[in-house]
Amino acid sequence: MRIDRIDLYHVAMPLIFPWRTAYGEDAAIHAVLCRMVSGSLDGWGEAAPFAAPCYSPEWAGGAYAVVREWLGPALLGKEIASGEQLQAELSLFKGNPFAKAALDTAWWSLQARNQNRPLHELLGATRDAAAVGADFGVMDSINDLLDNVDRAVEQRFPRIKLKFRPGWDVSMLEAVRRRQPTHTMHIDCNSGYRLRDAELFADLDRFNLAMIEQPLQHDDVVDHAQLQRRIRTPVCLDESIVSLDRARQAIELSSCRYVNIKPGRVGGLTNAVAIHNLCRDANIPCWVGGMLESAVGAAHCCALAMLDNFTYPADIFPSSRFYHEDLADPPLELQRLADGTPGIQAPLVLPFPVPERLAKLTVQSTTLR
């Protein structure tokens, strides 16, 4: 497909309540939406690196500028026949996976329309439903958290994820485990600790967690390997896995026993599938993570989650969990799977932004021809 036009939008999507993690707090999710046009067809992509470079070195304003000034112009007018070719065209530019993901996911959306096939089938999936878990950030009180966790267990979410940071750590986890002694759960540290905290994580072995997600530096695989040797609980890498090469290094060093894959963080769906396949061959189970995207980006995560090595319940949420009104239609809604647990269906038609909502939430926009 020849890339004739690219429309870019830096948007700020207000949350119903702030999202609090080890690296800070967000009242709105800043994302880059990309509309890619080939002839009479178009497709939409999304990457949500947030407002500030706290989750990763990227931020929405910077990703928008990189796509506008460099990455987008590198694709205009070219015939792009595959995701691998698109990534090769962008490989001259170092890093910037979120910026590249906006273009990569838009290309896959365009390709799905061009072939008139569901996106998950194009990615190689053979199933059309997957389980999801329930996630809880730092809340105003432990009692608020316990009430929410109890509700999630009653609703049969198969696993619970808890944000974990200094001041909201062991005492919080003790309270939750007392209330839910056997339910599958894990903690997410968002790079908030260092190897000097290894004794803290060794103590957490007593909680029988499914995993400890990204305990150490956002760009590390070496210290994580040392930590994994010192604790029984599996380490899961998230922020550290930004490319296929970094995933390979983590596997070779035995830095983790799980990998979280977010299309935005790894440069798009093309790289996400490649990392999934690498982990599958190494017997490292994976799960899909999200960045609180609109229904545009969440649909891409849903399609990706249908691949066979995504065996741990995904971090994919209904639009109503975070937004009074999603930027796109149709909004993402959870379904009941055959066993009664909450899950997602593979999208047969990908959502598009509603023009009026997009205009209201746009911080800056541009068109590349």
RODO-2510 file (C-alpha; in nm, 4 decimals, decimal comma):
residues 369
     n   res          X          Y          Z
     1     m     0,0000     0,0000     0,0000
     2     r     0,1240     0,3441    -0,0892
     3     i     0,1190     0,5864     0,2063
     4     d    -0,0461     0,8994     0,0663
     5     r    -0,1268     1,0982     0,3788
     6     i    -0,0739     1,0940     0,7547
     7     d    -0,2877     1,2926     1,0005
     8     l    -0,1452     1,3333     1,3504
     9     y    -0,3233     1,4309     1,6719
    10     h    -0,1755     1,4885     2,0155
    11     v    -0,4707     1,4392     2,2496
    12     a    -0,5313     1,4743     2,6234
    13     m    -0,8075     1,2433     2,7515
    14     p    -0,9317     1,3351     3,1035
    15     l    -0,9608     1,0435     3,3438
    16     i    -1,2520     0,9840     3,5769
    17     f    -0,9973     0,9679     3,8618
    18     p    -0,6175     1,0143     3,8715
    19     w    -0,3979     0,7161     3,7873
    20     r    -0,1299     0,6858     4,0573
    21     t     0,1827     0,4722     4,0262
    22     a     0,5410     0,4608     4,1564
    23     y     0,6439     0,7309     3,9085
    24     g     0,3658     0,9801     3,9786
    25     e     0,0074     1,0698     3,8985
    26     d    -0,1821     1,1403     3,5753
    27     a    -0,5142     1,3255     3,5595
    28     a    -0,5377     1,2847     3,1809
    29     i    -0,3836     1,0411     2,9355
    30     h    -0,1785     1,2101     2,6655
    31     a    -0,1556     1,0082     2,3463
    32     v    -0,0670     1,0392     1,9779
    33     l    -0,3318     0,9262     1,7313
    34     c    -0,2348     0,8641     1,3707
    35     r    -0,4612     0,8357     1,0675
    36     m    -0,2820     0,6724     0,7740
    37     v    -0,4369     0,7025     0,4268
    38     s    -0,3777     0,4930     0,1167
    39     g    -0,6040     0,5771    -0,1761
    40     s    -0,9622     0,5601    -0,0523
    41     l    -0,8766     0,3607     0,2613
    42     d    -0,7593     0,4785     0,6010
    43     g    -0,6582     0,3242     0,9310
    44     w    -0,5993     0,4585     1,2804
    45     g    -0,3188     0,3924     1,5262
    46     e    -0,2487     0,5125     1,8774
    47     a     0,0432     0,5344     2,1184
    48     a     0,0065     0,6720     2,4713
    49     p     0,3428     0,7552     2,6323
    50     f     0,1696     0,9941     2,8795
    51     a     0,2183     1,3672     2,9372
    52     a     0,5669     1,3527     3,0917
    53     p     0,8703     1,1257     3,0356
    54     c     0,8140     0,9360     3,3615
    55     y     0,6968     0,5918     3,2505
    56     s     0,9634     0,5921     2,9784
    57     p     1,1981     0,8503     2,8201
    58     e     0,9221     0,9377     2,5717
    59     w     0,6287     1,1739     2,6206
    60     a     0,3289     1,2507     2,4008
    61     g     0,4409     1,5966     2,2879
    62     g     0,7830     1,4632     2,1952
    63     a     0,6466     1,1553     2,0180
    64     y     0,4119     1,3780     1,8194
    65     a     0,7036     1,6007     1,7132
    66     v     0,9237     1,3057     1,6144
    67     v     0,6507     1,1572     1,3953
    68     r     0,5734     1,4965     1,2415
    69     e     0,9333     1,5942     1,1683
    70     w     1,1031     1,2618     1,0908
    71     l     0,9149     0,9334     1,1018
    72     g     0,6047     1,0321     0,9089
    73     p     0,7943     1,1967     0,6211
    74     a     1,0109     0,8821     0,5944
    75     l     0,6995     0,6801     0,4988
    76     l     0,5100     0,9232     0,2767
    77     g     0,4840     0,8174    -0,0860
    78     k     0,6332     0,4725    -0,0227
    79     e     0,4775     0,1348    -0,0919
    80     i     0,4728    -0,0479     0,2418
    81     a     0,3906    -0,4143     0,1991
    82     s     0,4489    -0,5407     0,5551
    83     g     0,5014    -0,4351     0,9119
    84     e     0,8604    -0,5541     0,8837
    85     q     0,9176    -0,3219     0,5886
    86     l     0,7686    -0,0314     0,7809
    87     q     1,0004    -0,1006     1,0732
    88     a     1,2968    -0,1230     0,8355
    89     e     1,2100     0,2177     0,6874
    90     l     1,2099     0,3635     1,0397
    91     s     1,5186     0,1787     1,1652
    92     l     1,7494     0,4696     1,0785
    93     f     1,5919     0,6607     1,3680
    94     k     1,7139     0,5404     1,7062
    95     g     1,4729     0,4480     1,9831
    96     n     1,1401     0,6327     2,0031
    97     p     0,9274     0,3150     2,0152
    98     f     0,6060     0,4956     2,1124
    99     a     0,6415     0,7318     1,8169
   100     k     0,7044     0,4380     1,5844
   101     a     0,4094     0,2500     1,7353
   102     a     0,1665     0,5229     1,6330
   103     l     0,2619     0,4612     1,2706
   104     d     0,2958     0,0829     1,2954
   105     t    -0,0481     0,0340     1,4518
   106     a    -0,2035     0,2684     1,1955
   107     w    -0,0482     0,0613     0,9160
   108     w    -0,1903    -0,2625     1,0613
   109     s    -0,5340    -0,1009     1,0887
   110     l    -0,5041     0,0107     0,7269
   111     q    -0,3946    -0,3370     0,6217
   112     a    -0,6923    -0,4958     0,7982
   113     r    -0,9266    -0,2697     0,6009
   114     n    -0,7359    -0,3330     0,2791
   115     q    -0,7671    -0,7103     0,3175
   116     n    -1,1127    -0,6948     0,4781
   117     r    -0,9960    -0,9277     0,7527
   118     p    -0,9999    -0,9044     1,1340
   119     l    -0,6766    -0,7706     1,2757
   120     h    -0,6155    -1,0653     1,5082
   121     e    -0,6194    -1,3034     1,2112
   122     l    -0,3617    -1,0903     1,0295
   123     l    -0,1403    -1,1089     1,3387
   124     g    -0,1590    -1,4896     1,3343
   125     a    -0,4104    -1,5581     1,6120
   126     t    -0,6412    -1,8588     1,6026
   127     r    -0,8632    -1,7753     1,9029
   128     d    -1,1095    -1,4914     1,9377
   129     a    -1,1433    -1,4409     2,3150
   130     a    -0,9054    -1,3911     2,6077
   131     a    -0,9251    -1,3348     2,9827
   132     v    -0,8473    -1,0024     3,1507
   133     g    -0,7490    -0,9124     3,5048
   134     a    -0,8371    -0,6312     3,7432
   135     d    -0,5801    -0,3586     3,8219
   136     f    -0,5668    -0,1121     4,1088
   137     g    -0,3457     0,1914     4,1428
   138     v    -0,2512     0,3752     4,4598
   139     m    -0,5754     0,4777     4,6320
   140     d    -0,6728     0,7227     4,9046
   141     s    -0,6922     0,4486     5,1678
   142     i    -0,6362     0,0766     5,2229
   143     n    -1,0077     0,0346     5,2920
   144     d    -1,0906     0,1801     4,9497
   145     l    -0,8507    -0,0669     4,7919
   146     l    -0,9913    -0,3637     4,9861
   147     d    -1,3458    -0,2791     4,8813
   148     n    -1,2397    -0,2629     4,5168
   149     v    -1,0420    -0,5872     4,5344
   150     d    -1,3357    -0,7669     4,6997
   151     r    -1,5631    -0,6437     4,4236
   152     a    -1,3226    -0,7666     4,1529
   153     v    -1,3030    -1,1117     4,3127
   154     e    -1,6831    -1,1277     4,3340
   155     q    -1,6975    -1,0366     3,9653
   156     r    -1,4663    -1,3356     3,8970
   157     f    -1,1667    -1,1499     3,7595
   158     p    -0,9063    -1,4278     3,7440
   159     r    -0,6201    -1,2192     3,8835
   160     i    -0,5548    -0,8929     4,0682
   161     k    -0,2716    -0,6470     3,9984
   162     l    -0,1653    -0,3990     4,2663
   163     k     0,0542    -0,0943     4,2183
   164     f     0,3419    -0,1091     4,4690
   165     r     0,5622     0,1841     4,5691
   166     p     0,7374     0,3171     4,8826
   167     g     0,4664     0,4121     5,1302
   168     w     0,2134     0,1848     4,9560
   169     d     0,3949    -0,1433     4,9835
   170     v     0,4222    -0,4293     5,2332
   171     s     0,1489    -0,3156     5,4730
   172     m    -0,0858    -0,2683     5,1763
   173     l    -0,0020    -0,6137     5,0441
   174     e    -0,0472    -0,7723     5,3865
   175     a    -0,3950    -0,6213     5,4122
   176     v    -0,4982    -0,7462     5,0704
   177     r    -0,3578    -1,0946     5,1294
   178     r    -0,5395    -1,1235     5,4618
   179     r    -0,8623    -1,0418     5,2825
   180     q    -0,7887    -1,2595     4,9762
   181     p    -0,5451    -1,5312     5,0878
   182     t    -0,5609    -1,7532     4,7772
   183     h    -0,6643    -1,5360     4,4824
   184     t    -0,4053    -1,4969     4,2061
   185     m    -0,2378    -1,1565     4,2289
   186     h     0,0822    -0,9744     4,1507
   187     i     0,2394    -0,6364     4,2165
   188     d     0,3675    -0,3756     3,9722
   189     c     0,6573    -0,1610     4,0939
   190     n     0,6990     0,0584     3,7828
   191     s     1,0792     0,0704     3,8276
   192     g     1,0465     0,2189     4,1766
   193     y     1,3211     0,0151     4,3468
   194     r     1,6875    -0,0854     4,3104
   195     l     1,8934    -0,3979     4,3680
   196     r     1,9724    -0,2744     4,7191
   197     d     1,6067    -0,3511     4,7950
   198     a     1,6548    -0,7230     4,7244
   199     e     1,5784    -0,8194     5,0863
   200     l     1,2426    -0,6455     5,0587
   201     f     1,1551    -0,8557     4,7543
   202     a     1,2848    -1,1742     4,9189
   203     d     1,0414    -1,1050     5,2028
   204     l     0,7577    -1,0853     4,9499
   205     d     0,8044    -1,4545     4,8653
   206     r     0,5725    -1,5282     5,1610
   207     f     0,2780    -1,3731     4,9769
   208     n     0,2776    -1,6331     4,6955
   209     l     0,2510    -1,3717     4,4225
   210     a     0,2187    -1,4738     4,0605
   211     m     0,5011    -1,2298     3,9780
   212     i     0,6696    -0,9011     4,0638
   213     e     0,6416    -0,6688     3,7659
   214     q     0,9326    -0,4358     3,6804
   215     p     1,0806    -0,3930     4,0289
   216     l     1,4073    -0,2276     3,9186
   217     q     1,5294     0,0332     3,6685
   218     h     1,3224     0,0990     3,3581
   219     d     1,6142     0,0179     3,1244
   220     d     1,7752    -0,2705     3,3132
   221     v     1,8079    -0,6427     3,2466
   222     v     2,1326    -0,7146     3,4380
   223     d     2,0224    -0,6252     3,7922
   224     h     1,6912    -0,7988     3,7334
   225     a     1,8829    -1,1184     3,6566
   226     q     2,0608    -1,0891     3,9926
   227     l     1,7344    -1,0224     4,1714
   228     q     1,5632    -1,3186     4,0057
   229     r     1,8381    -1,5485     4,1330
   230     r     1,7811    -1,4244     4,4886
   231     i     1,4021    -1,4618     4,5107
   232     r     1,1504    -1,7379     4,4429
   233     t     0,8759    -1,5148     4,3056
   234     p     0,8949    -1,4765     3,9260
   235     v     1,0138    -1,1415     3,7946
   236     c     0,8166    -0,9925     3,5052
   237     l     0,9790    -0,7337     3,2805
   238     d     0,7702    -0,4493     3,1401
   239     e     0,9441    -0,1137     3,0909
   240     s     1,2783    -0,2864     3,0210
   241     i     1,1435    -0,4655     2,7132
   242     v     1,1498    -0,1966     2,4444
   243     s     1,2704    -0,4067     2,1497
   244     l     1,3241    -0,7581     2,0212
   245     d     1,6945    -0,7337     2,1035
   246     r     1,6269    -0,6286     2,4622
   247     a     1,3858    -0,9220     2,5017
   248     r     1,6507    -1,1584     2,3657
   249     q     1,9075    -1,0239     2,6122
   250     a     1,6663    -1,0607     2,9037
   251     i     1,5988    -1,4226     2,8095
   252     e     1,9681    -1,5027     2,7686
   253     l     2,0467    -1,3497     3,1086
   254     s     1,7477    -1,5190     3,2801
   255     s     1,6318    -1,1755     3,3930
   256     c     1,2653    -1,2738     3,4147
   257     r     1,0114    -1,5543     3,3977
   258     y     0,7310    -1,3460     3,2461
   259     v     0,7204    -1,0658     2,9896
   260     n     0,4561    -0,7973     2,9603
   261     i     0,4148    -0,6741     2,6029
   262     k     0,2621    -0,3348     2,5250
   263     p     0,2439    -0,2431     2,1564
   264     g     0,3289     0,1202     2,2297
   265     r     0,6333     0,0426     2,4394
   266     v     0,7910    -0,1960     2,1873
   267     g     0,7357     0,0068     1,8692
   268     g     0,4055    -0,1349     1,7492
   269     l     0,2272    -0,4583     1,6664
   270     t     0,5019    -0,5813     1,4338
   271     n     0,7578    -0,5894     1,7137
   272     a     0,5014    -0,7091     1,9685
   273     v     0,4341    -1,0223     1,7630
   274     a     0,8076    -1,0847     1,7148
   275     i     0,8703    -1,0577     2,0913
   276     h     0,5741    -1,2851     2,1621
   277     n     0,7182    -1,5472     1,9260
   278     l     1,0664    -1,5197     2,0794
   279     c     0,9264    -1,5677     2,4299
   280     r     0,7068    -1,8560     2,3157
   281     d     1,0093    -2,0382     2,1765
   282     a     1,1956    -1,9778     2,5041
   283     n     0,9008    -2,0992     2,7170
   284     i     0,8538    -1,7539     2,8706
   285     p     0,4796    -1,6837     2,9106
   286     c     0,3553    -1,3373     2,8160
   287     w     0,0621    -1,1096     2,8792
   288     v    -0,0635    -0,7960     2,7069
   289     g    -0,0434    -0,4627     2,8826
   290     g    -0,2118    -0,1344     2,8039
   291     m    -0,1393     0,2348     2,8530
   292     l    -0,4981     0,3454     2,9215
   293     e    -0,5446     0,4129     2,5509
   294     s    -0,8722     0,5083     2,3905
   295     a    -1,0740     0,2352     2,2209
   296     v    -0,8500     0,2833     1,9147
   297     g    -0,5374     0,1591     2,0889
   298     a    -0,7223    -0,0803     2,3178
   299     a    -0,8618    -0,2644     2,0148
   300     h    -0,5076    -0,3248     1,8909
   301     c    -0,4188    -0,4667     2,2326
   302     c    -0,7257    -0,6919     2,2174
   303     a    -0,6263    -0,8284     1,8778
   304     l    -0,2714    -0,8916     1,9983
   305     a    -0,3941    -1,0708     2,3124
   306     m    -0,5437    -1,3474     2,0975
   307     l    -0,1985    -1,4942     2,0206
   308     d    -0,1344    -1,8276     2,1874
   309     n     0,1525    -1,7413     2,4243
   310     f    -0,0450    -1,4672     2,5981
   311     t    -0,1466    -1,6984     2,8803
   312     y    -0,1677    -1,4598     3,1793
   313     p    -0,4830    -1,2432     3,1908
   314     a    -0,4360    -0,9160     3,0056
   315     d    -0,4270    -0,5545     3,1247
   316     i    -0,7118    -0,4361     2,9027
   317     f    -0,9951    -0,2313     3,0484
   318     p    -1,3454    -0,1271     2,9450
   319     s    -1,3660     0,2330     2,8299
   320     s    -1,6002     0,3162     3,1190
   321     r    -1,3320     0,2220     3,3740
   322     f    -1,1321     0,5391     3,3059
   323     y    -1,3330     0,7646     3,0735
   324     h    -1,6762     0,9240     3,1010
   325     e    -1,6857     0,9073     2,7205
   326     d    -1,4362     0,7293     2,4990
   327     l    -1,2764     0,9256     2,2204
   328     a    -1,3702     0,6489     1,9746
   329     d    -1,6675     0,4324     1,8835
   330     p    -1,7460     0,1626     1,9562
   331     p    -1,6101     0,1848     2,3138
   332     l    -1,4387    -0,1204     2,4568
   333     e    -1,6628    -0,3396     2,6713
   334     l    -1,5787    -0,6568     2,8587
   335     q    -1,7592    -0,9833     2,7895
   336     r    -1,8260    -1,2952     2,9928
   337     l    -1,6199    -1,5859     2,8660
   338     a    -1,7473    -1,9418     2,8499
   339     d    -1,6228    -2,0117     3,2046
   340     g    -1,7928    -1,6988     3,3401
   341     t    -1,4804    -1,4889     3,3900
   342     p    -1,4481    -1,1382     3,2415
   343     g    -1,2683    -1,1180     2,9106
   344     i    -1,2399    -0,9559     2,5718
   345     q    -1,3483    -1,0533     2,2246
   346     a    -1,1262    -1,0020     1,9234
   347     p    -1,2503    -0,6913     1,7397
   348     l    -1,4000    -0,7712     1,4019
   349     v    -1,4154    -0,4009     1,3118
   350     l    -1,1635    -0,1556     1,4535
   351     p    -1,2918     0,1595     1,6280
   352     f    -1,2473     0,5049     1,4722
   353     p    -1,2374     0,8362     1,6623
   354     v    -1,5602     1,0363     1,6714
   355     p    -1,4656     1,3649     1,4953
   356     e    -1,6361     1,5936     1,7490
   357     r    -1,4751     1,4187     2,0450
   358     l    -1,1362     1,4133     1,8736
   359     a    -1,1560     1,7870     1,8061
   360     k    -1,2476     1,8598     2,1687
   361     l    -0,9546     1,6613     2,3100
   362     t    -0,6854     1,7598     2,0576
   363     v    -0,3894     1,9579     2,1912
   364     q    -0,2189     1,9934     1,8526
   365     s    -0,2589     1,8368     1,5083
   366     t    -0,1019     1,8340     1,1656
   367     t    -0,1364     1,6698     0,8234
   368     l     0,1526     1,5246     0,6239
   369     r     0,1007     1,4773     0,2528
***
